[in-house]
Amino acid sequence: MPGPISRGPEAGPKPRAAMKEPTTDATRTAPTMTTADRDEAMPAPIVSSPMAIEEGWIDYNGHLNMAYYLVAFDVGSEEAYNLLRIGRYYIGTHNHTFMNVAVHMTYQRELMQTDPYRVLTRVLDVDDKRCLMFNEMVHGEEGWLAATMETMILNVSMETRRVAAWPADIRAHLEAAKAAQAHLEWPKQAGHAIQMPPPKKA
């Protein structure tokens, strides 16, 4: 990846790779958050709508290419970030956004183009400027796990384009999401470094 992924006001339910429209005043304007968006209860975890795999995401092995798992996660988590109030409305409401600073993915099972999928999103932890997120990609009908993605996101002021503290109401909302999901079992894929397994004992 050339750099961190930012979620600007033009972010929507399609992969970033397909977004080649020129930037205009219209695309710089964030949509308005509705009362329904603000008042929706916090699920545990947050489950996306069913998503479809695009033909262009399939490689010569006949399955979802490893790079496009990230795109699929990005598309599938958009609803969650809107519910968490840091998605496509965030620039319009606070002139802040978030950017990813670290991503760790695991691949559990291959997905084919005909497979629908959903993304499950959790807030694992949050502090003044960061939030640790965890996503699971599951088959949209059968429910089996296809991949996981753990991300560390940073809050960014759009005025300075530098890391800044979460606005108080957003921090409180993220903390509430964390608390609502705290009863869930800690994901076994979270917090792991890539390393060789220990040698087997004789």
C-alpha positions, 0 to 999 in steps of 0.5 A, spaced: 500 500 500 502 506 498 500 509 504 494 510 510 487 509 507 483 515 509 475 515 509 473 522 505 466 525 504 466 521 497 467 514 501 461 510 499 459 503 498 464 501 492 471 500 492 476 505 492 480 502 486 473 504 482 473 511 484 477 515 479 472 521 478 475 528 478 474 532 485 469 537 485 466 542 490 460 537 490 464 531 492 468 535 497 461 536 501 459 531 506 452 528 506 448 530 512 447 525 518 439 523 519 436 522 526 435 515 524 443 514 523 444 518 530 439 514 534 440 507 531 442 502 537 449 499 537 449 492 535 454 487 538 458 486 533 455 491 528 453 486 522 453 489 515 448 488 509 450 482 504 455 484 500 457 482 493 464 480 490 465 484 484 468 480 477 474 484 477 476 482 484 477 475 482 484 472 480 487 467 476 486 462 481 478 463 481 477 466 488 477 473 491 484 475 490 488 477 497 489 484 495 481 485 494 480 482 501 482 489 503 477 492 498 471 488 500 473 489 508 473 497 506 466 496 503 463 492 508 465 496 514 462 502 511 455 501 515 459 500 521 463 506 521 457 510 519 453 507 525 460 509 529 459 516 527 466 516 524 464 514 517 462 519 511 458 524 515 464 525 520 467 531 516 461 534 515 459 534 523 466 535 526 471 536 520 475 530 522 476 524 519 480 517 521 486 514 517 488 507 518 495 506 521 496 499 521 492 493 518 493 485 520 489 480 516 488 473 516 485 469 511 481 463 513 477 460 507 477 462 500 471 466 497 468 465 490 465 470 486 458 467 487 459 467 494 455 473 498 459 476 504 458 480 510 463 484 515 462 484 522 465 490 526 467 491 533 471 496 537 476 493 541 479 499 545 479 506 544 484 512 547 484 519 546 486 519 539 486 512 537 481 506 536 483 499 535 478 495 530 476 488 529 473 485 523 470 479 521 468 477 513 463 471 513 459 468 508 453 472 507 448 465 507 452 460 511 456 464 516 463 461 516 469 465 517 473 467 511 478 472 513 479 477 519 482 484 519 485 488 525 486 495 524 489 501 528 485 508 526 487 515 528 483 521 529 485 526 524 483 534 524 481 536 517 483 543 518 490 541 520 491 534 517 494 532 523 492 527 528 488 530 534 484 528 540 477 525 538 471 530 539 468 528 546 462 526 543 465 521 538 470 518 544 464 517 548 460 514 543 466 509 541 467 508 548 459 506 549 460 501 543 466 498 546 462 497 552 456 494 548 461 489 545 465 487 551 461 481 553 463 478 546 469 473 546 476 476 545 478 474 537 483 469 537 486 473 531 487 479 535 494 482 537 498 477 533 505 478 530 507 474 524 512 469 526 514 462 525 510 457 529 515 454 535 518 447 533 514 441 535 517 437 541 520 431 539 
